[in-house]
Structure formats: C-alpha cells, structure tokens
Amino acid sequence: MAGLSYRRNGWELRYREPSGVERTERFRGRSTRRPPEAALDRKAEVERDLRRCAHVPREAREVRFEVYFDQWWATRQVSRTREYTDKSRARLHVLPHWGRWRLCDIRPSDVDDWIAGLGQRMGPIAVRHCYTLLRGPIRRAVKDRVIPDPLIDIALPAKPKIRKSFDDVLTRDQARHLVASVADTDPAYATLKTNGRYQALIFMGCWLGPRWNEAIGLRVCDLNPLHAEISFGRVVVNENGGHTFQEALNKTEEYRTVPCASEVMNALLEHIARYCPGTDRERFLFLSRNGTHPLRSNFRRDVLKPALRRAGLGDRHITWLSLRHTAASLMFDAGLTIFEVQERLGHHSPTVTSEVYTHLMRERHTHGRALMETYMHTPDPAAAVTKAARAPKPAR
C-alpha cells in the first residue's frame, strides 16, 4: 500500500490515494539501510488511513482557514439580521487573526490565547459570538476528517446573568401615566395630527411586551379584533440607521398569537383609524411622518424621554426593553403562570423566562407565603373526622 525507498540522500514514501493520484513524501536520513523514525511513523499512519478509508491529502490538511470559512459561510441558513451582525464580527475580529492560518496548525492553546485577547476588548456575549464564527468552519473540517478537533476544553467567558428588579420596571399606575403623557398638552402641539402618534405603541409595549423589531413590524392584518388577538412574527430591522430590511420571522423563528386586552385593542384600532386609513391590510401600523420606520434611538429621544418627563418619571432610565420587562411584571401581577408569560413574550423556553423575570414575582411570593401560613394554622377537616372516628365510644 505504501513503500519507502532511499533516493538522492533521503527517503521517499510513495503511495496511491483512493482517487488514483500517486503521492510522494520525502524525509531526510543519512542511513541507506534504515529509514528515519518519522518516515516509518508516517508510513504506518498512511497505511492505517488507507485501510480505514480515512486518508486526507496534505493539500486538504494545509488549507487556509479563510478558504474553509467561505465554504462554511455559503451554506449557513440564518436570518438577515444574524448575517449582518456576523459579517461585521468576522471582518473585524475573526478573519484578520485566523484567515491565513492553516487548519492543521490551529491548537487549543492558540484558541485560548485569542479568546483571552478578545475578552480584554469586548464583553462575554460578543466573545462567544466571535468564537461561534471560528467554531463553525473548524467543526466542518473535523466532520470531513480533514483535521482532528482542536476545540478541546476551550474556556469561554461566563454569560452574564440577566436579573431584573423592580427598579427596572413600571407599576400599573406609572404605565398608565406614561401612556397618558405621550401626547403633548402644550397648545402649540395639542391640535397636531401627529401629536401622540406613538401612544398606542407605548400602550402595547407596556402590556404585551413585544420586542422592538416585532412592534415596528406589526401590520394591520396582524390584528384580529374579532378574537382579540395579535400575531407577532414579522419584524423590521434597522441596523445602525443605514440598513433597513424586513424579516419573515422573529428572533425565535416563529409566529406567536397573543391574547390582547380590549383596552389595548381599542387603542390600536383608534390608531389605525387615525394614522392608517384605507383598505391596505399589509400597511405597517407604526411609521414616522415621512413614511419610514422609526429608529429605536430616535424614538427614545423624541418620544419616550419627553413622555417620561411629563409623567414625572424623568429620573428613571426607561427604554423599550424596560417596557417589555414592565409587561412581564404586570402579567405576573395579574396571575398568569410562567408558561403563559413565556408564550406571550416569545421565549423559546420557560427557563429563560424564569432566569430573567423570577425576581419580578415578589408580590406573588408574598401572597403565596400568606396562603401557606394560613393553611398551616387551619385545622384539617379530614384529620378531625379521623380523630373523631378513633375516639373511644362511651359505654352504654
């Protein structure tokens, strides 16, 4: 299968690949009788791989990382949002470092050093995203048996725990004051048609808690007043104010239908009657005066912060994400279970909901403790019946 012979002051290993291509590898050695240990080891390795049909040509083992990255990137199936952000990470942090490396030269210690360097410049979530872009091409090469897996026991930074407190959310009364303060009562603005343009948007955010991209991607056809439901799924993404595109599905790649309180539904219907006239059911609900999608940063600066100031909440750092957390808190206060909150917020697992929002269930914990204390001090009727049955009967 493979042969060693001494030629021109060295040893040559010759073998034929399964494709029929004849290969020759040279090894230095002064002895004309005994091949060097490296040549013998390589001969045994080649013969073993040929018997197992696992032989990998040297050109494949020595391919550059950037070549395999391009092949892996072309086969990915991700959303346009993920593609946009990953392209930037790869261009800035992955390919400049790993692009010219040969796949066979990457070692676990090299990956650890790279991750440690990234950790000094960015947060743990960003480091993990960059590592994913390195892991994808390498695992593709490992699956093809081009190289052994170099990603062994890689130490990644721990994910920060997202723990919300009552300082991050609004109460029911504060949410109502905020919604009522969206419209400017100044006489110079009170008669404008665009005054309070996003009042229904904030109302929906406080009670239904959609993601920002889901909220501005809402269309007229997504509302079902007959069954009091709203379907979230299609999103509008605006990256850095310069790239706006629509997605067919949301972050969890699915649609979800959320029951909607009549008060919220009526506010949305009034918004449609005022700002979305006509019969086009594919029209977006929340657009700016110019017919464009509002930017999150501009919305907070021009709409949310002035409304917070007029509501007496100007000292609170409230963002759209805070409204989503507020909706979760109000759902728990209303008595919804964690599974119902998970479905309404669109989390892929109730574990995510519990990790983020468990601390917002303080009132329910207090109520539950009171119920347990009452139960502990309430006589058990069944025990009373059993005790009466076991009591000795009076003699006749």
Helices and strands as residue ranges (DSSP letters): E 2-6, E 10-16, E 22-28, H 37-51, H 58-61, H 65-74, H 80-89, I 90-94, H 95-98, G 103-105, H 108-119, H 124-143, G 166-168, H 172-180, H 187-190, H 199-207, H 212-216, G 220-222, E 223-224, E 229-232, E 235-239, E 243-247, E 256-259, H 262-275, H 296-299, I 300-304, H 305-310, H 320-334, H 338-345, H 350-357, G 358-361, H 362-376, H 381-390
